[in-house]
Amino acid sequence: MIGRAPGSEHVDTRFPTGYNRPMEAEKYSYRCMSTDEVADVCHFVNSVFDRSVAPLYTKRGRCKFREYADPEATSLRIRSDHFVLLAVEDGRVAGIIEMRLPRRS
């Protein structure tokens, strides 16, 4: 069910209150990753993974993730059908999302 909060447009009331807050979009800029940034972005991804997620994975799972987040593997994907968007704050990468282009049969 979609509800209305005072002073806001549509708010999805299925989620906890914290999820209804708008992001501070002006704090970040968004752009596609360039090919010369692959190594730095992979380092960022792996450091976040190591700090926040890796302890929850098995040794095999950690290895598989690192294979995927390897600069050479990432370069191959972005040369084919993937692209990476960066969220940048004060000139530094603050977040990334990698997406695959839609495939049509």
N, C-alpha and C positions, 0 to 999 in steps of 0.2 A: 504494500500500500504506500502510495506517495502522499506525504503530508506537507504542510507549509510551516516553516519556522518564521517567527517575526523577523522582518527585514531581509528575508532571503527568498529566492525562487524555489523551485521544487526541491524538496529534501526527501531522500529515501529513508523512511523510518525503520526499515528492516535492519539497519546497521547501528552499532553503538554511536553515541553522540560524537565522539572524536572523529569518526569517519565522515561526518557531515560538514566538517570545517573546510572551507575552500583553501586550496594551496596558495601560498604566497608566490604567485607566478612571476611577479616583477623581481623577485629575488634571484631567479634563475634565467638563463638563456638556454635555448635548445638548438642543436644543430647536428648535422650528420658527422660522423667520425671520418676523418681523412685517413688515407692509407699510411701516412707517416706517424699516426698516433696509435697504431695497433699495439705495439709493445707496451706503451704506457697504460693504455686502457686495460690490457690483459693483466698487467701488474696490479692495477686498481681492483679489478674483478677478483683476482686470486687473493689479494690481501683482505678484502671484505669477506670472501668465502672462508678463508682461514680463521678469521676472527669470530665470525658469527654463525657459520653453518657447518663447517668441517667437523667439529666435535660430535655432531649428530650423525655423521656418515660413517660407514665402514671404511676400512683401508682401501678396498676395491672401489667404493663409491668416490672417495677422495681422488684416487688415481684417474678414474673416468672423467670426473669434473675437470681436472687439470689438463687432461688430453683435449677436452673440448675448448677450454679457455686458453689454450696455447696460442701464441702469436701466429705461428705458421698455419695452424688449423683455422684460426679466425680469418686470416688473410685469404685463404682458399674459399671460405664461405662468402666473404664479402665480394669476391671477384665473380662469384656465380649468382646466387639468388638470395643473399642475405644483405641486410644493411643494419647499421648501428646508429642509434640516436643517443646523443650525450646531453645530459643536464649539466650546465656549467655555472658555477658560482664563484665570483671574484677570480676568474681565469683558471679555476681548477675544476676537474671533473668531480661532480657530486653524485652522479648516478648515470646508469646506462640502461638501454634496452636494445636487445638484438632481435630483429624480426626477419622472417623469411617471406619473400614475395609470394603472393598466392599462386598456386599451381592449378592449371586447368587441364582436365583430361581430354 
